[in-house]
């Protein structure tokens, strides 16, 4: 793709905002004239062990820069990760240890390689330049930003006005992320729309250090499986790209129909209008099944996607109980037990309080019969229990 206008259109497509398209065009033209690829940065803080579909929206755009021959830097924030990005946080994050961040970083890199070309990927860690910094270096960096400017951020402003503590290390976060762009001499930085303050700060800090400011490319935030809130592990509405294929498929099939076309656009690069028309003219469940199969194929392979679809159909379309399910040992056969006590002993049910909530919601089925809070059960070996839509268990002696 030699035409700069075509490159620009491709790179801007699907974005929420670019600061600025004119600067990106200028950088692309200079790169083509000099033969020097752009340095394109994506910084990730490994504060959890898994990459989910929400992360892949940005990583997909990073892959496009790879395909155009630019130098893509997947920056692991092993120093900033110990602070944790305060963006959208109503309270201070728990600080992680270096060992925790290192373990999470290993899984991030492995999972990112499912999307990016590993042979053309540059991996860097911001501890390379942030850890050796002297106090004088830190003072110079802190001199590039006022407290008033930091408190313009909604999260900091809200916490300040509500008298929720803000600690100095949190105020350093956007400055440290900005210095990453100085150290890498980044030409372009990608992030979600929630990263606007951090990336705009990076542009300001680059100029303060005598560099041309980077282009900020902002990608939309992907809604989670609940269809309302942004996808996140802490909210329980995420789909991890390394989850078992059946789990991935089932979670995708649980999203509201209103999300189908948006997910197809953001995660598959498909034309949103085409998918909206499909939802209107076809059975939305079939369209969603197509989306689920494509996404599972992408991360787990076609065979795994076909098997996941067949398993899902057995469970939900044909109302069949899955052949393979985790077993739960009973203390006796039959097992005389209250419904609350029984559910509380199931894997992933942490307490009797949670068991009561599940029963009250009608989320527990024993051998095809929905259970109530007051039920007393007589469970025989071979019986099965379903909790929610996807968790099945077989009782054994």
For each residue, the residues with C-beta under 8 A, 3 or more apart:
1: 6 7 10 68
2: 32
3: 6 7
4: 7 8 25 28 29 32
5: 8 9
6: 1 3 9 10
7: 1 3 4 10 11 28 68
8: 4 5 11 12 21 24 25 28
9: 5 6 12 13
10: 1 6 7 13 64
11: 7 8 15 24 61 64 65 68 217
12: 8 9 15 18 21 24
13: 9 10
14: 61 219 220 265 266 269
15: 11 12 18 61 217 218 219 220
16: 193 218 219 220
17: 193 196 216 217 218
18: 12 15 21 24 215 216 217 218
19: 23 199 200 203 215 216 218
20: 23 24 215
21: 8 12 18 24 25
22: 25 26
23: 19 20 26 27 213 215
24: 8 11 12 18 20 21 27 28 188 215 217
25: 4 8 21 22 28 29
26: 22 23 29 30
27: 23 24 30 31 38 187 188 215
28: 4 7 8 24 25 31 32 38
29: 4 25 26 32 33
30: 26 27 33 34 36
31: 27 28 34 35 36 37 38 70
32: 2 4 28 29 35
33: 29 30
34: 30 31
35: 31 32
36: 30 31
37: 31 69 70 71
38: 27 28 31 65 70 71 187 188
39: 70 71 73 184 185 186 187 188
40: 62 65 70 71 72 73 186 187 188 189 190
41: 73 75 180 181 184 186 188 189 190 214
42: 58 59 62 72 73 74 75 189 190 191
43: 75 77 80 126 177 180 189 191
44: 55 74 75 76 77 108 112
45: 77 80 81 84 85
46: 76 77 78 81 101 104 105 107 108
47: 81 84 85 93 96 101 104
48: 104 233
49: 103 104 107
50: 107 111 233 240 241 242 243
51: 55 56 59 107 108 111 112 240 241 242
52: 55 56 231 232 233 238 239 240 241
53: 56 57 222 231 238 239 240 241 263 267 295
54: 57 221 222 224 230 231 232 238
55: 44 51 52 58 59
56: 51 52 53 59 60 115 241 267
57: 53 54 60 61 192 219 220 221 222 266 267
58: 42 55 61 62 190 191 192 219
59: 42 51 55 56 62 63 112 115 116
60: 56 57 63 64 115 267 269
61: 11 14 15 57 58 64 65 190 217 219
62: 40 42 58 59 65 66 72 74 116 190
63: 59 60 66 67 72 115 116 117
64: 10 11 60 61 67 68
65: 11 38 40 61 62 68 70 72 188
66: 62 63 69 70 72 116 117 120 121
67: 63 64
68: 1 7 11 64 65
69: 37 66
70: 31 37 38 39 40 65 66 188
71: 37 38 39 40 122
72: 40 42 62 63 65 66 116 120 121 122
73: 39 40 41 42 122 123 124 184 186
74: 42 44 62 109 112 116 121 122 123 124
75: 41 42 43 44 124 125 126 180 184
76: 44 46 81 105 108 109 123 124 125 126
77: 43 44 45 46 80 81 126 177 180
78: 46 81 82 98 101 102 105 125 126 127
79: 82 83 125 126 127 130 131 176
80: 43 45 77 83 84 85 126 130 173 176 177 180
81: 45 46 47 76 77 78 84 96 101 104 105
82: 78 79 95 96 97 98 101
83: 79 80 86 93 95 169 170 172 173 176
84: 45 47 80 81 89 93 94 95 96 173
85: 45 47 80 89 93 173 177 198
86: 83 89 92 93 155 156 170 173
87: 153 155 194 195 197 198
88: 155 194
89: 84 85 86 92 93 155
90: 155 158 159 164
91: 159 164
92: 86 89 165 166 167 170
93: 47 83 84 85 86 89 170
94: 84
95: 82 83 84 169
96: 47 81 82 84 100 101 104
97: 82 100 101
98: 78 82 101 102
99: 102 103
100: 96 97 103 104
101: 46 47 78 81 82 96 97 98 104 105
102: 78 98 99 105 106
103: 49 99 100 106 107
104: 46 47 48 49 81 96 100 101 107 108
105: 46 76 78 81 101 102 108 109 125
106: 102 103 109 110
107: 46 49 50 51 103 104 110 111 242
108: 44 46 51 76 104 105 111 112
109: 74 76 105 106 112 113 123
110: 106 107 113
111: 50 51 107 108 114 241 242
112: 44 51 59 74 108 109 115 116 121
113: 109 110 116 118 121
114: 111 241 298 299
115: 56 59 60 63 112
116: 59 62 63 66 72 74 112 113 120 121
117: 63 66 120 121
118: 113 121
119:
120: 66 72 116 117
121: 66 72 74 112 113 116 117 118
122: 71 72 73 74
123: 73 74 76 109
124: 73 74 75 76 128 184
125: 75 76 78 79 105 128
126: 43 75 76 77 78 79 80 129 130 176 180 183
127: 78 79 130 131
128: 124 125 131 183
129: 126 132 133 179 180 183
130: 79 80 126 127 133 176 179 180
131: 79 127 128
132: 129
133: 129 130 137 138 141
134: 137 138
135: 138 139
136: 139 140
137: 133 134 140 141
138: 133 134 135 141 142
139: 135 136 142 143
140: 136 137 143 144
141: 133 137 138 144 175 176 179 205
142: 138 139 145 172 175
143: 139 140
144: 140 141 175 178 204 205 208
145: 142 149 150 174 175 201 204 205
146: 149 150
147: 150 151 171
148: 151 152
149: 145 146 152
150: 145 146 147 153 156 171 174
151: 147 148 156 157 160
152: 148 149 156 157
153: 87 150 156 157 197
154: 157 158
155: 86 87 88 89 90 158 159
156: 86 150 151 152 153 159 160 166 170 171
157: 151 152 153 154 160 161
158: 90 154 155 161 162 164
159: 90 91 155 156 162 164 165 166
160: 151 156 157 163 164 166
161: 157 158
162: 158 159
163: 160
164: 90 91 158 159 160
165: 92 159
166: 92 156 159 160 170 171
167: 92 170 171
168: 171 172
169: 83 95 172 173
170: 83 86 92 93 156 166 167 173
171: 147 150 156 166 167 168 174 175
172: 83 142 168 169 175 176
173: 80 83 84 85 86 169 170 176 177 198
174: 145 150 171 177 178 197 198 201 202
175: 141 142 144 145 171 172 178 179 201 205
176: 79 80 83 126 130 141 172 173 179 180
177: 43 77 80 85 173 174 180 181 198 201 202
178: 144 174 175 181 182 198 201 202 204 205 206
179: 129 130 141 175 176 182 183 205
180: 41 43 75 77 80 126 129 130 176 177 183 184 186 202
181: 41 177 178 184 185 186 189 202 203 205 206 214
182: 178 179 185 205 206 209 211
183: 126 128 129 179 180
184: 39 41 73 75 124 180 181
185: 39 181 182 211
186: 39 40 41 73 180 181 189 202 206 214
187: 27 38 39 40 212 214 215
188: 24 27 38 39 40 41 65 70 214 215 216 217
189: 40 41 42 43 181 186 199 202 214 215 216 217
190: 40 41 42 58 61 62 217 219
191: 42 43 58 194 195 196 198 199 216 217 218 219
192: 57 58 195 218 219 220 221
193: 16 17 196 218 219 220 221
194: 87 88 191 221 230
195: 87 191 192 198 199 218
196: 17 191 193 199 200 216 218
197: 87 153 174 200 201
198: 85 87 173 174 177 178 191 195 201 202
199: 19 189 191 195 196 202 203 214 216 218
200: 19 196 197 203 204 216
201: 145 174 175 177 178 197 198 204 205
202: 174 177 178 180 181 186 189 198 199 205 206 214 216
203: 19 181 199 200 206 207 213 214 216
204: 144 145 178 200 201 207 208 213
205: 141 144 145 175 178 179 181 182 201 202 208 209
206: 178 181 182 186 202 203 209 211 212 213 214
207: 203 204 210 211 212 213
208: 144 204 205
209: 182 205 206
210: 207
211: 182 185 206 207
212: 187 206 207
213: 23 203 204 206 207
214: 41 181 186 187 188 189 199 202 203 206
215: 18 19 20 23 24 27 187 188 189
216: 17 18 19 188 189 191 196 199 200 202 203
217: 11 15 17 18 24 61 188 189 190 191
218: 15 16 17 18 19 191 192 193 195 196 199
219: 14 15 16 57 58 61 190 191 192 193 266
220: 14 15 16 57 192 193 266
221: 54 57 192 193 194 230 231
222: 53 54 57 230 231 263 266 267
223: 226 227 228 229 230 231 259 262
224: 54 227 228 229 230 231 232 235 237 238
225: 231 237 238 239 251 252 254 255
226: 223 229 235 237
227: 223 224 255 256 258 259
228: 223 224
229: 223 224 226 232 235 237
230: 54 194 221 222 223 224 235
231: 52 53 54 221 222 223 224 225 235 237 238 239
232: 52 54 224 229 235 237 238
233: 48 50 52 236 238
234:
235: 224 226 229 230 231 232 238
236: 233
237: 224 225 226 229 231 232
238: 52 53 54 224 225 231 232 233 235
239: 52 53 225 231 243 248 251 252 295
240: 50 51 52 53 243 248
241: 50 51 52 53 56 111 114 248 299
242: 50 51 107 111 299
243: 50 239 240 247 248 251
244: 247 248
245: 248 249 296 300 304 305 307 308
246: 249 250 307 308 311 312 390
247: 243 244 250 251 390
248: 239 240 241 243 244 245 251 252 292 295 296 299 300 308
249: 245 246 252 253 292 293 296 305 308 309 311 312
250: 246 247 253 254 308 312 389 390
251: 225 239 243 247 248 254 255
252: 225 239 248 249 255 263 288 291 292 295 296
253: 249 250 285 288 289 292 312 316
254: 225 250 251 389
255: 225 227 251 252 259 260 263 288
256: 227 259
257: 260 279 284 288
258: 227 262
259: 223 227 255 256 262 263
260: 255 257 263 264 275 279 284 287 288 291
261: 264 265 272 273 275 276 278 279
262: 223 258 259 265 266 272
263: 53 222 252 255 259 260 266 267 268 291
264: 260 261 267 268 270 272 275 291
265: 14 261 262 268 269 270 271 272 275
266: 14 57 219 220 222 262 263
267: 53 56 57 60 222 263 264 295
268: 263 264 265 291 294 295 298
269: 14 60 265
270: 264 265 274 275
271: 265 274 275
272: 261 262 264 265 275 276
273: 261 276 277
274: 270 271 277 278
275: 260 261 264 265 270 271 272 278 279 287 291
276: 261 272 273 279 280
277: 273 274 280 281
278: 261 274 275 281 282 287
279: 257 260 261 275 276 282 284 287
280: 276 277
281: 277 278
282: 278 279 286 287
283: 286 287
284: 257 260 279 287 288
285: 253 288 289
286: 282 283 289 290
287: 260 275 278 279 282 283 284 290 291
288: 252 253 255 257 260 284 285 291 292
289: 253 285 286 292 293 309 312
290: 286 287 293 294
291: 252 260 263 264 268 275 287 288 294 295
292: 248 249 252 253 288 289 295 296 308 309 312
293: 249 289 290 296 297 305 306 308 309
294: 268 290 291 297 298 305
295: 53 239 248 252 267 268 291 292 298 299
296: 245 248 249 252 292 293 299 300 304 305 308 309
297: 293 294 300 301 302 304 305
298: 114 268 294 295
299: 114 241 242 248 295 296
300: 245 248 296 297 304 305 308
301: 297 304 305
302: 297 305 306
303: 306 307
304: 245 296 297 300 301 307 308
305: 245 249 293 294 296 297 300 301 302 308 309
306: 293 302 303 309 310
307: 245 246 303 304 310 311
308: 245 246 248 249 250 292 293 296 300 304 305 311 312
309: 249 289 292 293 296 305 306 312 313
310: 306 307 313 314
311: 246 249 307 308 314 315 322
312: 246 249 250 253 289 292 308 309 315 316 317
313: 309 310 316 317 318
314: 310 311 317 318 320 321 322
315: 311 312 318 319 320 321 322 390 392
316: 253 312 313 319 389
317: 312 313 314
318: 313 314 315
319: 315 316
320: 314 315
321: 314 315 325 384 392
322: 311 314 315 325 392
323:
324:
325: 321 322 384 392 393 394
326: 347 392 393 394
327: 393 394 395 396
328: 345 346 347 385 393 394 395 396
329: 395 396 397
330: 333 334 335 379 381 395 396 397
331: 335
332: 335 336
333: 330 380 381 397
334: 330 378 379 380
335: 330 331 332 342 377 378 379 380 395
336: 332 376 377 378
337: 341 342 376 377 379
338: 341 342 375 376 377
339: 342 343 355 359 364 371 372 373 374 375 376 377
340: 343 344 352 355 356 359 373
341: 337 338 344 345 352 355
342: 335 337 338 339 345 346 355 377 379 385
343: 339 340 346 349 355 358 359 364 371 385 387
344: 340 341 349 351 352 354 355
345: 328 341 342 349
346: 328 342 343 349 355 385 387 391 393
347: 326 328 393
348: 387 391
349: 343 344 345 346 354 355 358 387
350: 354
351: 344 354 355
352: 340 341 344 355 356
353: 356 357
354: 344 349 350 351 357 358
355: 339 340 341 342 343 344 346 349 351 352 358 359
356: 340 352 353 359 360 373
357: 353 354 360 361
358: 343 349 354 355 361 363 364 387 388
359: 339 340 343 355 356 362 363 364 371 372 373
360: 356 357 373
361: 357 358
362: 359 370
363: 358 359 387 388
364: 339 343 358 359 370 371 385 386 387
365: 368 369 370 371 385 386
366: 369 371 377 379 383 384 385
367: 383 384 385
368: 365
369: 365 366
370: 362 364 365
371: 339 343 359 364 365 366 375 377
372: 339 359 375
373: 339 340 356 359 360
374: 339
375: 338 339 371 372
376: 336 337 338 339
377: 335 336 337 338 339 342 366 371
378: 334 335 336
379: 330 334 335 337 342 366 383 395
380: 333 334 335 383 395
381: 330 333 395 396 397
382: 394 395 396
383: 366 367 379 380 394 395
384: 321 325 366 367 392 393 394 395
385: 328 342 343 346 364 365 366 367 392 393 395
386: 364 365 389 391 392 393
387: 343 346 348 349 358 363 364 391 393
388: 358 363 391
389: 250 254 316 386
390: 246 247 250 315
391: 346 348 386 387 388
392: 315 321 322 325 326 384 385 386
393: 325 326 327 328 346 347 384 385 386 387
394: 325 326 327 328 382 383 384
395: 327 328 329 330 335 379 380 381 382 383 384 385
396: 327 328 329 330 381 382
397: 329 330 333 381
